Amino acid sequence: MHNREGLNPPDPGKKLARLFAWIKKRGGIVTLDKCEAKASQIEIKNVKDKIKGIENFIVRMGRIPSGDKEIAICIKDKCWADGWAKYYDVEIPHHRHMKKL
């Protein structure tokens, strides 16, 4: 892991940083059902409570205003999420970007 200098708190931890990288890769907003399915793959329990525990509205959870009343998780500060994903080395690169194997 790298130096934490320049990273804004709170520290989401490696598993949540991986989930946020996945959400960010999908445009920064994903329905709660899909997030819970991905969270179970990453072995994150109670994803709803973990999102509520993040302060300063960096990541928000709420209803999608499209009329279907579905709940979604939205990353408001994508730079914050990207910084922690890079720190924990769980960043999901764009398909054109190369990553060391």
LUMMAR-192909 format. One record per residue: x, z, y of N, C-alpha, C, O, CB in turn; residue number from 1. Coordinates in steps of 0.05 Angstrom, whole numbers. Atoms other than C-alpha are relative to their C-alpha. Glycine has a CB too. Example, Ala and Ser with C-alpha at 12.3 -4.5 7.8 and 13.67 -1.06 7.14 Angstrom:
REM LUMMAR-192909
{{18; 0; -24}; {246; 156; -90}; {18; 0; 24}; {39; 13; 24}; {-20; 25; 1}; 1}
{{-16; -1; -24}; {273; 143; -21}; {-15; 14; 22}; {-5; 18; 44}; {9; -29; 9}; 2}
***
This chain:
REM LUMMAR-192909
{{17; 0; -24}; {0; 0; 0}; {18; 0; 25}; {41; 9; 24}; {-19; 24; 0}; 1}
{{-15; 3; -25}; {21; -13; 71}; {-5; 23; 19}; {-19; 42; 12}; {-8; -26; 13}; 2}
{{3; -20; -21}; {25; 28; 134}; {-28; 0; 11}; {-40; -21; 15}; {21; -5; 22}; 3}
{{28; -2; -11}; {-42; 54; 160}; {-1; -4; 30}; {-23; -4; 41}; {-11; 27; -7}; 4}
{{0; 3; -29}; {-20; 44; 232}; {-16; -25; 8}; {-13; -46; -3}; {29; -3; 10}; 5}
{{17; 22; -9}; {-70; 1; 269}; {-27; -2; -14}; {-44; -17; -5}; {15; -26; -3}; 6}
{{25; 0; 14}; {-126; 15; 220}; {-19; 21; 12}; {-10; 44; 16}; {4; 5; -30}; 7}
{{19; -19; -11}; {-188; 48; 249}; {-14; 15; -22}; {-21; 4; -42}; {-20; -15; 18}; 8}
{{15; -16; 19}; {-221; 105; 213}; {-30; -8; 1}; {-38; -20; 21}; {3; 30; 5}; 9}
{{-6; -15; 25}; {-260; 119; 170}; {12; -18; -21}; {7; -42; -22}; {-25; 14; -10}; 10}
{{-12; 14; 23}; {-221; 99; 108}; {-22; -2; -21}; {-31; 19; -31}; {25; 15; -10}; 11}
{{21; 3; 20}; {-272; 70; 60}; {9; 5; -29}; {-8; 8; -47}; {-12; -27; 2}; 12}
{{-10; -2; 27}; {-227; 77; -1}; {2; -28; -13}; {-10; -47; -3}; {-18; 18; -18}; 13}
{{-5; 27; 12}; {-205; 20; -47}; {-25; -13; -11}; {-29; -37; -6}; {20; 3; -22}; 14}
{{23; 12; 12}; {-271; 9; -83}; {-20; -10; 21}; {-30; -32; 19}; {-14; 20; -19}; 15}
{{18; 9; -21}; {-314; 6; -21}; {12; -22; 17}; {-2; -41; 25}; {-7; 23; 19}; 16}
{{-13; 21; -14}; {-262; -37; 14}; {-3; -27; -15}; {-7; -48; -4}; {30; 6; 4}; 17}
{{5; 24; 17}; {-269; -86; -45}; {-28; -10; 3}; {-33; -34; 5}; {7; 7; -29}; 18}
{{28; 8; -4}; {-345; -86; -37}; {-4; -12; 27}; {-17; -33; 30}; {-18; 24; -3}; 19}
{{3; 11; -27}; {-339; -98; 38}; {13; -27; 2}; {3; -44; 17}; {12; 20; 20}; 20}
{{-12; 26; 0}; {-291; -155; 26}; {-18; -21; -13}; {-20; -44; -4}; {27; 0; -15}; 21}
{{19; 17; 13}; {-342; -185; -21}; {-24; -7; 18}; {-33; -30; 19}; {-11; 13; -26}; 22}
{{22; 4; -19}; {-398; -176; 30}; {9; -18; 23}; {-5; -37; 31}; {-10; 27; 12}; 23}
{{-11; 16; -22}; {-354; -205; 86}; {3; -29; -9}; {-2; -47; 7}; {27; 12; 9}; 24}
{{-3; 27; 11}; {-339; -266; 42}; {-27; -15; 0}; {-27; -40; 2}; {12; 1; -28}; 25}
{{26; 11; 1}; {-414; -278; 39}; {-14; 0; 27}; {-39; -1; 28}; {-17; 14; -20}; 26}
{{11; 1; -26}; {-424; -278; 114}; {-4; 26; 14}; {-13; 27; 38}; {-25; -15; -1}; 27}
{{2; -26; -13}; {-425; -204; 128}; {-27; 14; -4}; {-30; 37; 4}; {5; -3; 28}; 28}
{{26; -13; 5}; {-497; -190; 106}; {-10; -9; -28}; {-12; -33; -34}; {-20; -7; 22}; 29}
{{8; 6; 27}; {-521; -185; 34}; {-22; 20; -7}; {-21; 44; 1}; {24; 2; -21}; 30}
{{22; -17; 7}; {-585; -156; 4}; {10; 24; -17}; {30; 22; -31}; {-21; -15; -16}; 31}
{{-8; -25; 14}; {-581; -85; -24}; {0; -4; -30}; {17; 7; -44}; {-18; 23; 8}; 32}
{{1; 5; 29}; {-601; -109; -94}; {26; -13; -10}; {37; -5; -30}; {-24; -18; -7}; 33}
{{-25; 13; 8}; {-541; -156; -97}; {24; 18; 3}; {42; 17; -13}; {3; -26; 17}; 34}
{{-22; -19; -5}; {-495; -103; -67}; {1; 21; -22}; {23; 28; -31}; {-3; 13; 27}; 35}
{{0; -20; 21}; {-517; -52; -119}; {10; -12; -27}; {24; 1; -42}; {-28; 11; -4}; 36}
{{-10; 14; 24}; {-504; -103; -175}; {30; -3; 1}; {44; 3; -19}; {-14; -27; -3}; 37}
{{-29; 3; -3}; {-434; -117; -148}; {13; 27; -1}; {35; 30; -13}; {7; -14; 26}; 38}
{{-11; -27; 0}; {-422; -43; -137}; {2; 11; -28}; {22; 25; -34}; {-17; 19; 18}; 39}
{{-2; -10; 28}; {-437; -28; -210}; {23; -13; -15}; {35; -1; -32}; {-27; -5; -14}; 40}
{{-23; 14; 12}; {-385; -80; -230}; {26; 13; 8}; {45; 15; -8}; {0; -30; 8}; 41}
{{-24; -12; -11}; {-334; -45; -186}; {1; 30; -6}; {20; 44; 0}; {2; -4; 31}; 42}
{{3; -28; 8}; {-357; 23; -213}; {-4; 18; 24}; {8; 40; 26}; {24; 9; -16}; 43}
{{8; -16; -23}; {-386; 49; -147}; {-28; 10; -6}; {-46; -5; -12}; {1; -16; 27}; 44}
{{26; -11; 4}; {-444; 97; -155}; {-11; 9; 27}; {4; 15; 45}; {1; 25; -20}; 45}
{{14; -8; -25}; {-496; 113; -101}; {10; -15; 24}; {17; -2; 44}; {3; 30; 4}; 46}
{{-10; 17; -22}; {-476; 55; -56}; {-16; 5; 25}; {-5; 5; 47}; {-1; -29; -8}; 47}
{{16; -5; -23}; {-534; 71; -10}; {10; 25; 15}; {12; 24; 40}; {-29; 5; -9}; 48}
{{-10; -25; -12}; {-508; 142; 3}; {27; -4; 12}; {34; 7; 34}; {1; 22; -20}; 49}
{{-27; 5; -11}; {-437; 117; 13}; {-1; -16; 26}; {14; -11; 44}; {17; -15; -21}; 50}
{{3; 16; -24}; {-460; 66; 65}; {-10; 18; 23}; {-1; 16; 46}; {-20; -23; -4}; 51}
{{11; -19; -20}; {-500; 120; 102}; {21; 19; 9}; {20; 29; 32}; {-24; 16; -12}; 52}
{{-21; -19; -7}; {-438; 164; 102}; {21; -12; 19}; {38; 3; 30}; {14; 9; -25}; 53}
{{-19; 12; -18}; {-398; 114; 143}; {-10; 2; 28}; {-32; -8; 35}; {6; -30; -8}; 54}
{{9; -5; -27}; {-401; 134; 215}; {4; -23; 19}; {16; -44; 12}; {14; 25; 11}; 55}
{{-5; 19; -22}; {-401; 95; 280}; {-13; -27; -3}; {-6; -46; 11}; {29; -3; 4}; 56}
{{15; 25; 4}; {-448; 40; 255}; {19; -24; -6}; {13; -46; 2}; {-16; -6; 24}; 57}
{{-18; 22; 8}; {-389; -1; 228}; {-13; -17; -21}; {-11; -42; -20}; {27; 11; -10}; 58}
{{15; 13; 21}; {-431; -18; 168}; {-28; 11; 1}; {-32; 35; 2}; {13; 4; -29}; 59}
{{28; -9; -3}; {-507; -16; 173}; {-16; -9; -23}; {-10; -29; -37}; {-12; -9; 27}; 60}
{{19; 7; 20}; {-564; -17; 125}; {-27; 0; 12}; {-35; 18; 26}; {2; 19; -25}; 61}
{{27; 1; -12}; {-633; -40; 144}; {-15; -24; -11}; {-6; -39; -27}; {2; -1; 30}; 62}
{{18; 21; 9}; {-690; -88; 134}; {8; -27; 14}; {15; -27; 37}; {-29; 6; 7}; 63}
{{-5; 27; -11}; {-679; -163; 143}; {-25; -8; 15}; {-47; -7; 5}; {7; -20; -24}; 64}
{{23; 6; -16}; {-724; -187; 199}; {-14; -27; -7}; {-26; -39; 10}; {8; -1; 29}; 65}
{{12; 26; 8}; {-747; -249; 160}; {-28; 3; -10}; {-41; -17; -18}; {17; -13; -21}; 66}
{{28; -4; 9}; {-813; -217; 140}; {-3; 8; -28}; {-25; 16; -36}; {-15; -24; 5}; 67}
{{3; -7; 28}; {-798; -205; 67}; {6; 30; -6}; {3; 39; -28}; {19; -17; -17}; 68}
{{-5; -29; 1}; {-780; -131; 81}; {21; 8; -20}; {21; 29; -32}; {-26; 13; -8}; 69}
{{-23; -6; 17}; {-717; -135; 39}; {21; 16; 15}; {25; 11; 39}; {12; -26; -12}; 70}
{{-21; -16; -13}; {-662; -84; 54}; {27; -14; -6}; {31; -24; -27}; {0; 29; -11}; 71}
{{-26; 13; 3}; {-592; -111; 66}; {22; 19; 12}; {16; 37; 28}; {0; -27; 15}; 72}
{{-24; -14; -11}; {-522; -84; 81}; {13; -21; 18}; {19; -43; 10}; {19; 11; -22}; 73}
{{-13; 18; -20}; {-490; -114; 143}; {25; 13; 11}; {25; 36; 19}; {-20; -6; 24}; 74}
{{-25; -9; -12}; {-418; -107; 165}; {0; -8; 29}; {2; -31; 36}; {25; -11; -16}; 75}
{{0; 5; -29}; {-419; -100; 241}; {28; -5; 10}; {32; -22; 28}; {-13; 23; 15}; 76}
{{-27; 3; -9}; {-344; -94; 250}; {17; -13; -23}; {28; 1; -40}; {12; 28; 8}; 77}
{{-14; 15; 21}; {-313; -148; 206}; {30; 4; 1}; {44; 2; -20}; {-7; -30; 2}; 78}
{{-29; -5; -2}; {-243; -135; 233}; {8; 26; -14}; {29; 28; -27}; {9; 1; 30}; 79}
{{-4; -25; 13}; {-248; -63; 209}; {1; -4; -31}; {19; 5; -44}; {-21; 21; 8}; 80}
{{2; 4; 29}; {-270; -85; 139}; {24; -17; -10}; {34; -11; -31}; {-26; -14; -6}; 81}
{{-22; 17; 7}; {-216; -139; 137}; {26; 15; -1}; {42; 12; -19}; {2; -24; 19}; 82}
{{-24; -16; -1}; {-162; -90; 157}; {3; 18; -25}; {25; 20; -36}; {0; 17; 25}; 83}
{{-1; -17; 23}; {-179; -42; 101}; {2; -16; -26}; {15; -7; -45}; {-25; 18; -2}; 84}
{{-3; 17; 24}; {-186; -98; 50}; {29; -9; -3}; {39; -10; -25}; {-19; -25; 2}; 85}
{{-29; 8; 1}; {-116; -122; 68}; {17; 24; -8}; {36; 21; -24}; {9; -11; 27}; 86}
{{-15; -24; 6}; {-90; -50; 65}; {0; 6; -30}; {20; 12; -42}; {-11; 24; 16}; 87}
{{3; -6; 29}; {-117; -40; -6}; {5; -24; -17}; {3; -23; -42}; {-28; 11; -5}; 88}
{{-6; 25; 14}; {-99; -112; -25}; {-24; -8; -18}; {-20; -16; -42}; {25; 4; -17}; 89}
{{24; 9; 14}; {-171; -128; -46}; {-14; -22; 15}; {-37; -29; 10}; {-19; 23; -5}; 90}
{{10; 21; -17}; {-181; -183; 5}; {-8; -25; -18}; {7; -32; -36}; {20; -8; 21}; 91}
{{9; 24; 14}; {-220; -244; -21}; {6; -24; 18}; {-8; -28; 38}; {-30; 2; -8}; 92}
{{-8; 22; -18}; {-186; -306; 8}; {-21; -23; -1}; {-36; -26; -20}; {27; -11; -8}; 93}
{{16; 25; -1}; {-223; -369; 29}; {10; -19; -21}; {34; -18; -28}; {0; -13; 29}; 94}
{{-8; 18; 22}; {-221; -423; -24}; {24; -17; 7}; {38; -26; -11}; {-23; -17; -8}; 95}
{{-23; 17; -8}; {-169; -462; 16}; {26; 17; 3}; {47; 6; 4}; {-6; -15; 26}; 96}
{{-23; -17; -4}; {-123; -402; 24}; {14; 6; -26}; {0; 11; -46}; {-8; 26; 15}; 97}
{{-15; -6; 24}; {-68; -390; -26}; {4; 30; -2}; {7; 44; 18}; {27; -15; 1}; 98}
{{-6; -28; 5}; {-57; -323; -58}; {20; 1; -23}; {17; -14; -42}; {-26; 16; -7}; 99}
{{-20; -3; 21}; {2; -301; -100}; {-13; 10; -26}; {-31; 27; -25}; {23; 20; 8}; 100}
{{11; -8; 26}; {-13; -294; -174}; {19; 20; -13}; {13; 29; -35}; {-5; -24; -18}; 101}
***
